[in-house]
Amino acid sequence: MIMQASQWTTEIIVICGVLAIAAAVIGYVLAALRQGRQIGQLSMQLEQAEQARASTETQQQSLQIQLKAVEARSHELQIEEGKLKAQLQASADTAARLSTELYERKAAGSDLQVKLDEANRQHHESARRLEAVQAGARGLQEQVTELRGRLDTSTTTNAALQEERDRLKDALASEETRAKVAETAEREAREQLNEIKQKLVEHAQAFDALQARYQSTSNEHAELGTALDKSEKQVAELRERLAQAQATNEQLHTDRDRLKDGLADEGKRAKALETAERDVRNQLLETKEALSQQVRSFNELQERLNVLSSEHTELKTTLQKREEHFQEQMAQLADTRKSLTQEFENLANKIFEEKGKTFTQASQTSIDGMLKPFREQIEGFQKRINEVHDASLQGNTSLNAEIRKVLEIGLQMSKEANNLTSALKGDSQQRGAWGEAQLRRTLEMSGLIEEAHYEVQSAFKDAEGRSRQTDYLIKLPDGKHIIIDSKVSLVAYDRAVAAESTEECQLAMAEHVKAVRKHIDDLASKDYTNLVGMRSPSFVLMFMPIEPAYIEAMKHNKDLFEYGYKKGIVLVSHTTLIPILRTVSNLWMIERSNAEAREISEKAGEIYNQVCTVAERLGKLGGTLNTVSNHYNDTVKALAGKQGLYGKVERFNKLSAKVSKTLPALEPAHMDFENERLVLIVEALDEAPEPADDLPQLIQNSHEGELLPQA
């Protein structure tokens, strides 16, 4: 029994050991299965991370494609910038050529100015001679003043002196006529000659005053005759000096007119060149402005592209760092996985070596303790992968938004460029409207006014009754017309500018010349000059608003201008059209000046007639005043004269005590108008250094009995 009990106990122990081993194996299997599920989950997470990385790489590739498209667009903009710079250089060369011609014209003008200065020097020398003549005239004025003082005391008339006065008056009148002729011949020296003429007029006035007073002179006849002989000699000397001065001034006037004509021609040429240079500079400024605008837009796009490139580089660097970190974490995960596998194997061996330890709970606790750090690392790694993925998505979203903006701007610029290209190349109506707008701007720059100086789309009819319309009809002052039609040839010229080889450029220029010839033929077929009511020359101006296209066409085909001229078409551009329009504007200015001069002439005649009427009325008023004065003086004599009533009624003052008033003193009115008129003339001469041109006429009127306006 004891042996059976011990055997049973041994069997129980063996069974328990087997059960323990089976339990341990089952626990190990369960732990291995659980660990396999966790490893499967980690593998799925790794696959998701790989997919996210592949998606990120795909997005990077798409971004690189978009960046390449932006770089291609930038290259196209650089090519367009090169073209614009070439056009700008051509405009600058044209401006330099015009500046050189303008400098040469200015040099010729400087030579003419030197000649004009020499003529002015001779003129100043003549002026000094005239001053010497004026000094003699002033000496004569002093002598005349002395004679006037002596003549103030004269009261009797001298007939012989009256004859001498008439002779001197005729001589002075002829001298005044010569002075007027000298004034007309020498307009530039009018002030100096006018001063001499006015001095002579003063002498004439003084002599007239003296001669008017000579009627009351008799006692000093001999002295006055001697003085007048001296005056006559001095006047003869003045005549000789004045004749010499007139001859010199006429020669100077001829030289000055010749120099002025040459200088005016050179000035017109210089103004035409300056106008052309100003137009070229305006076009150059507009081209520079457009180029600078495109350069600014290109620079902005380049800056934004640089910013996006830098951001893309930063994101790419960050993504590479994150990928490296991800690879490091994957390596750490692989190492951890390998170490865990090794630990699991060691643990299994240890469990099998311990044989019978029922360590299900202990094994579970140990496995949980060992897997907990691994689980924490896996969770942290998953969290980090999610953060990296979110950041990558946000960066890609912002980068896509910026690239989309750049693409939108590029598309907008491309659309605007296409619109402009289609307007100037494809759509002939818009191209024609643009050419007409340029022509209108040129007309306004030249000072012409719509409806007054030119008309737009004027309607006429030909000999067969068909309606015709001209683009622009320039009006001339004499009722004649000039026809201008705008034609734009750009397509072939643009190809010539963009050509990369000489052969392509030559072919494009040949097409450009052909297009210009077609415009000439079309315009000649309309026969504008023979329309009903048209008063224009036998040619039409064909305006080409693109100056480089005009110049290149003329260079490529030397006979193009002659070809158009034979058909009655004259090719013009801004440079050649503006001088024509400025000439038309000057013609209108001259016409307006002539109209104003005619109006002034008519008004002057009316004013002169009114002055004559006033003078006649003043003469009648003077006669009436003389009559009234005579009646007044007779009445005063009757009252206050020696035999008047004053003496008879004076005794009444002594006889009556009621007298409270005294008789007023009455004097006859002094109405010596002739003497007063002469005094007023002398005072006017003393006060006015430069008498008016109409003073001799007023003196003549005073001899005829009219009153001076000053009186």
SVG drawing of the C-alpha trace seen along z (x, -y; Angstrom):
<svg xmlns="http://www.w3.org/2000/svg" viewBox="-32 -211 62 213">
<polyline fill="none" stroke="black" stroke-width="0.4" points="0.0,0.0 2.8,-2.3 4.4,-1.5 1.1,-2.1 0.7,-5.4 4.2,-6.5 3.7,-5.4 0.4,-7.2 2.0,-10.2 4.7,-10.0 2.2,-9.7 0.3,-12.6 3.5,-14.7 4.2,-13.6 0.7,-14.4 0.9,-17.8 4.3,-18.4 2.9,-17.5 -0.2,-19.7 2.1,-22.5 4.2,-22.1 1.1,-22.0 -0.2,-25.1 3.1,-26.9 3.1,-25.8 -0.5,-27.0 0.4,-30.3 3.4,-30.7 1.3,-30.0 -1.3,-32.5 1.4,-35.1 3.0,-34.4 -0.4,-34.8 -1.0,-38.1 2.4,-39.3 1.8,-38.2 -1.4,-40.3 0.5,-43.3 3.2,-42.7 0.6,-42.5 -0.9,-45.8 2.6,-47.4 3.1,-46.0 -0.2,-47.6 0.9,-50.9 4.2,-50.7 2.4,-50.0 0.2,-53.1 3.4,-55.2 4.9,-53.8 1.8,-54.8 1.8,-58.3 5.5,-58.7 4.7,-57.5 1.8,-60.0 4.2,-62.8 6.7,-61.9 3.9,-62.0 2.9,-65.5 6.5,-66.5 6.8,-65.3 3.6,-67.3 5.1,-70.4 8.3,-70.0 6.3,-69.7 4.4,-73.0 7.7,-74.7 9.1,-73.6 6.0,-75.2 6.6,-78.4 10.2,-78.4 9.2,-77.9 6.8,-80.8 9.6,-82.9 11.9,-82.0 9.2,-83.1 8.9,-86.4 12.7,-86.8 12.5,-86.3 9.7,-88.9 11.9,-91.3 14.7,-90.8 12.5,-91.7 11.3,-94.8 14.9,-95.8 15.7,-95.4 12.9,-97.7 14.0,-100.1 17.5,-100.1 16.2,-100.8 14.2,-103.8 17.3,-105.0 19.4,-104.8 16.7,-106.9 16.7,-109.4 20.5,-109.6 20.5,-110.2 17.9,-113.0 19.9,-114.5 23.0,-114.6 21.0,-116.3 19.6,-118.8 23.1,-119.5 24.3,-120.2 21.3,-122.5 22.0,-124.3 25.7,-124.8 24.5,-126.4 22.1,-128.5 25.0,-129.6 27.0,-130.8 23.9,-132.8 23.6,-134.2 27.3,-135.4 26.5,-137.2 23.4,-138.7 25.4,-139.9 27.8,-141.6 24.8,-143.3 23.6,-144.4 27.0,-145.8 26.8,-147.9 23.3,-148.9 24.5,-150.1 27.2,-152.1 24.5,-153.7 22.5,-154.3 25.5,-156.2 25.5,-158.4 21.8,-159.0 22.5,-160.0 25.0,-162.6 22.2,-163.9 19.9,-164.0 22.4,-166.0 22.4,-168.6 18.7,-168.6 18.7,-169.3 21.0,-172.3 18.5,-173.5 15.7,-173.0 17.5,-175.2 17.9,-178.0 14.3,-177.6 13.4,-178.0 15.4,-181.2 13.6,-182.5 10.3,-181.5 11.1,-183.7 11.9,-186.6 8.8,-186.1 6.6,-186.2 7.1,-190.0 6.3,-190.5 2.9,-192.0 3.0,-192.9 2.8,-191.0 5.6,-190.5 4.6,-189.3 8.2,-188.5 8.6,-186.2 5.3,-184.6 6.7,-183.7 9.9,-182.4 7.7,-180.4 5.9,-178.8 9.2,-177.8 10.5,-176.3 7.2,-174.5 7.5,-172.9 11.1,-171.9 10.1,-170.4 7.2,-168.6 9.6,-167.0 12.0,-166.2 9.1,-164.6 8.1,-162.5 11.7,-161.3 11.7,-160.4 8.5,-158.4 10.1,-156.6 13.2,-155.8 10.9,-154.5 9.1,-152.2 12.4,-151.0 14.1,-150.3 11.6,-148.5 14.3,-147.0 15.7,-150.5 12.2,-152.1 12.7,-153.4 15.9,-155.4 14.5,-156.8 11.2,-157.5 13.0,-159.6 14.6,-161.7 11.3,-162.1 9.6,-163.2 12.4,-165.7 11.8,-167.1 8.1,-167.1 8.9,-169.1 10.9,-171.6 8.0,-171.8 5.6,-172.4 7.8,-175.0 8.3,-176.7 4.5,-176.6 4.0,-178.2 6.6,-180.8 5.2,-181.4 1.7,-181.8 3.1,-184.4 5.1,-186.0 1.9,-187.8 2.4,-190.1 6.2,-190.6 7.9,-193.6 10.5,-195.2 13.0,-192.2 12.7,-191.2 16.4,-191.3 17.3,-189.3 14.7,-186.7 15.8,-186.4 19.4,-185.8 18.3,-183.2 16.1,-181.5 19.0,-181.4 21.1,-179.6 18.3,-177.2 17.9,-176.5 21.6,-175.7 21.4,-173.3 18.3,-171.7 20.3,-171.2 23.1,-169.5 20.6,-167.3 19.1,-166.4 22.6,-165.3 23.2,-163.3 19.8,-161.7 20.3,-160.8 23.6,-159.1 22.0,-157.3 19.1,-156.2 21.5,-154.8 23.4,-152.9 20.2,-151.6 18.8,-150.5 22.0,-148.5 21.8,-147.0 18.1,-146.3 18.9,-144.4 21.6,-142.4 19.5,-141.7 16.5,-140.6 18.7,-138.2 20.2,-136.8 16.8,-136.6 15.4,-134.7 18.3,-132.2 17.9,-132.0 14.1,-131.5 14.7,-128.7 17.2,-127.0 14.9,-127.7 12.0,-125.9 14.2,-123.0 15.5,-122.9 11.9,-123.0 10.9,-120.2 13.8,-118.2 13.0,-119.0 9.4,-118.0 10.5,-114.8 12.9,-114.2 10.2,-114.9 7.9,-112.5 10.6,-109.8 11.4,-110.5 7.7,-110.2 7.5,-106.9 10.7,-105.9 9.3,-106.8 6.1,-104.9 8.1,-101.9 10.4,-102.2 7.3,-102.5 5.7,-99.4 9.0,-97.6 9.5,-98.7 5.9,-97.6 6.6,-94.2 10.0,-94.0 8.3,-94.9 5.7,-92.2 8.4,-89.8 10.4,-90.7 7.4,-90.3 6.8,-86.9 10.5,-86.1 10.4,-87.1 7.3,-85.1 8.9,-82.2 12.0,-82.6 9.9,-82.6 8.0,-79.5 11.3,-77.9 12.8,-78.6 9.7,-77.4 9.7,-74.3 13.4,-73.8 12.6,-74.2 9.7,-71.8 11.8,-69.3 14.6,-69.6 12.1,-69.1 10.6,-66.2 14.0,-64.6 14.8,-65.1 11.5,-63.5 12.2,-60.6 15.6,-60.2 14.1,-60.3 11.4,-57.8 14.1,-55.5 16.0,-55.8 12.8,-54.9 12.2,-52.0 15.7,-50.8 15.1,-51.1 11.8,-49.3 13.5,-46.5 16.2,-46.3 13.6,-46.2 11.7,-43.6 14.8,-41.4 15.7,-41.9 12.1,-41.0 12.3,-37.9 15.5,-36.9 14.1,-37.6 11.0,-35.6 13.2,-32.7 15.3,-33.0 12.2,-33.2 10.7,-30.1 14.0,-28.2 14.0,-29.4 10.4,-28.3 11.1,-24.9 14.2,-24.6 12.4,-25.3 10.0,-22.4 6.8,-22.6 6.6,-26.0 3.1,-27.2 3.8,-30.7 0.8,-31.6 0.2,-34.8 3.8,-35.5 4.5,-34.9 1.7,-37.2 3.0,-39.8 6.5,-39.5 5.3,-39.6 3.2,-42.7 6.1,-44.3 8.4,-43.6 5.8,-44.7 4.8,-47.9 7.9,-49.9 7.6,-48.6 3.9,-49.5 4.7,-53.0 7.4,-53.4 5.0,-52.2 2.3,-54.7 4.8,-57.6 6.1,-56.6 2.5,-56.5 1.8,-59.9 5.0,-61.3 4.1,-59.8 0.7,-61.4 2.2,-64.8 4.7,-64.6 1.9,-63.6 -0.3,-66.5 2.5,-69.0 3.4,-67.6 -0.2,-68.0 -0.4,-71.6 2.9,-72.5 1.8,-70.9 -1.6,-72.8 0.1,-76.2 2.6,-75.5 -0.2,-74.4 -2.1,-77.7 1.0,-79.9 1.8,-78.0 -1.9,-78.3 -1.7,-82.1 1.5,-82.3 -0.1,-80.2 -3.2,-82.5 -1.0,-85.6 0.9,-83.9 -2.3,-82.9 -3.7,-86.4 -0.6,-88.0 -0.7,-85.5 -4.3,-86.3 -3.7,-90.0 -0.7,-89.5 -2.9,-87.3 -5.6,-90.0 -3.1,-92.6 -1.5,-90.4 -4.9,-89.5 -5.9,-93.2 -2.8,-94.3 -2.4,-91.2 -5.5,-89.2 -8.5,-91.6 -8.2,-94.2 -11.0,-96.4 -9.2,-96.8 -5.9,-97.4 -7.5,-100.1 -9.2,-101.7 -5.8,-101.7 -4.2,-103.4 -6.9,-106.0 -6.5,-106.7 -2.7,-107.3 -3.5,-109.6 -6.0,-111.6 -3.4,-111.9 -0.9,-113.2 -3.5,-115.8 -4.1,-117.0 -0.4,-117.2 0.0,-119.5 -2.5,-122.0 -5.4,-121.1 -9.0,-121.2 -11.7,-118.8 -14.5,-120.2 -12.6,-123.5 -9.4,-122.3 -10.2,-118.6 -13.2,-116.3 -13.5,-112.5 -15.3,-110.1 -16.4,-112.9 -19.0,-111.6 -18.6,-112.4 -19.9,-110.9 -18.0,-110.0 -18.9,-110.7 -21.2,-107.6 -23.1,-108.6 -21.5,-106.0 -20.9,-107.1 -17.2,-107.4 -15.9,-108.2 -12.4,-109.6 -10.6,-108.7 -9.5,-112.3 -10.0,-115.4 -7.7,-118.4 -9.2,-121.8 -7.0,-124.6 -7.8,-128.4 -8.5,-128.9 -11.3,-126.2 -9.0,-123.4 -8.5,-120.0 -5.8,-117.4 -6.8,-113.7 -5.1,-111.4 -5.8,-107.7 -4.3,-105.5 -2.9,-102.0 -1.3,-99.6 1.0,-96.8 2.3,-94.8 2.0,-91.0 4.9,-90.5 7.0,-93.2 6.5,-91.4 7.7,-88.1 10.7,-90.0 11.6,-91.3 11.1,-87.9 13.1,-86.1 16.2,-84.2 18.0,-84.0 18.7,-86.5 16.8,-84.5 13.6,-84.5 14.0,-88.2 14.4,-88.9 11.3,-86.8 9.2,-88.5 10.4,-92.0 9.4,-91.1 5.9,-90.2 5.9,-93.5 6.7,-95.5 4.1,-93.6 1.5,-94.4 2.4,-98.1 2.1,-98.0 -1.4,-96.4 -2.4,-99.2 -1.2,-101.7 -3.1,-100.0 -6.3,-99.8 -6.1,-103.5 -5.3,-104.6 -8.4,-102.6 -10.7,-104.7 -9.7,-107.9 -10.5,-110.3 -9.1,-113.3 -11.7,-113.2 -14.8,-113.0 -17.6,-115.6 -16.9,-118.6 -13.3,-117.6 -10.7,-120.4 -7.5,-118.6 -4.2,-118.2 -3.7,-115.2 -2.4,-113.0 -3.5,-111.4 -1.3,-111.0 -1.1,-107.4 -0.1,-107.5 1.8,-104.5 1.7,-104.9 4.5,-102.4 7.6,-104.4 10.1,-101.4 7.8,-99.5 7.8,-102.6 11.6,-103.0 12.4,-99.3 10.0,-99.2 11.7,-102.2 15.1,-100.6 14.2,-97.3 12.6,-98.7 14.1,-102.1 11.4,-102.5 8.4,-102.1 7.9,-105.9 8.1,-106.5 5.7,-103.7 3.1,-105.3 3.8,-108.8 3.1,-107.7 -0.3,-106.4 -1.0,-109.6 -0.2,-108.2 2.4,-109.8 3.7,-107.6 4.2,-109.5 4.9,-108.6 5.0,-110.6 8.3,-112.2 7.2,-113.4 3.5,-114.1 4.0,-116.4 5.8,-119.2 3.0,-119.1 0.4,-119.4 2.3,-122.2 2.4,-124.1 -1.3,-123.7 -1.7,-124.9 0.5,-128.0 -1.6,-128.7 -4.7,-128.8 -2.9,-131.1 -1.9,-133.5 -5.5,-133.4 -6.8,-134.2 -4.3,-137.1 -5.3,-138.4 -9.0,-138.3 -8.2,-140.2 -6.2,-142.7 -9.1,-143.3 -11.4,-143.7 -9.0,-146.1 -8.7,-148.1 -12.5,-148.3 -12.7,-149.4 -9.9,-151.9 -11.8,-153.5 -14.9,-153.8 -13.0,-155.3 -11.3,-157.8 -14.7,-158.9 -16.0,-159.3 -13.0,-161.4 -13.6,-163.6 -17.2,-164.0 -16.2,-165.0 -13.6,-167.4 -16.2,-169.0 -18.6,-169.4 -15.7,-170.8 -15.1,-173.4 -18.7,-174.4 -18.6,-174.6 -15.5,-176.8 -17.3,-179.2 -20.3,-179.2 -18.0,-179.9 -16.4,-182.8 -19.9,-184.3 -21.0,-183.9 -17.7,-185.3 -18.1,-188.4 -21.6,-189.0 -20.4,-188.5 -17.5,-191.0 -19.9,-193.6 -22.2,-193.2 -19.3,-193.5 -18.1,-196.7 -21.6,-198.1 -21.7,-197.5 -18.1,-198.0 -16.5,-200.0 -15.5,-203.6 -18.9,-204.7 -20.8,-201.9 -23.5,-201.6 -21.0,-201.0 -19.8,-204.6 -23.3,-206.0 -24.8,-204.0 -21.8,-204.4 -23.2,-207.6 -26.3,-205.7 -24.1,-204.0 -23.4,-207.3 -26.9,-208.7 -28.8,-205.7 -28.2,-204.3 -29.9,-201.0 -27.2,-199.8 -25.8,-196.5 -24.0,-195.0 -21.1,-196.0 -20.8,-195.8 -18.8,-192.7 -15.7,-193.2 -16.3,-192.1 -13.5,-191.3 -13.9,-190.6 -13.4,-186.9 -10.1,-186.1 -10.9,-184.0 -7.6,-184.1 -7.9,-180.5 -5.1,-180.7 -2.5,-181.9 -3.8,-179.3 -3.6,-176.6 0.0,-177.4 0.8,-177.5 -0.8,-174.1 1.3,-172.7 4.5,-174.0 3.6,-172.6 2.7,-169.2 6.1,-169.2 7.9,-170.0 6.1,-167.3 6.1,-164.5 9.6,-163.2 8.2,-161.2 5.2,-162.8 2.6,-160.7 2.7,-159.9 -0.5,-161.8 0.7,-165.1 1.6,-166.7 -1.9,-165.9 -3.4,-167.5 -1.2,-170.6 -2.4,-170.8 -6.0,-170.6 -5.3,-173.4 -4.3,-175.6 -7.6,-174.8 -9.5,-176.0 -10.0,-172.8 -9.3,-172.3 -6.7,-169.8 -7.8,-166.9 -5.5,-168.2 -7.2,-171.5"/>
</svg>
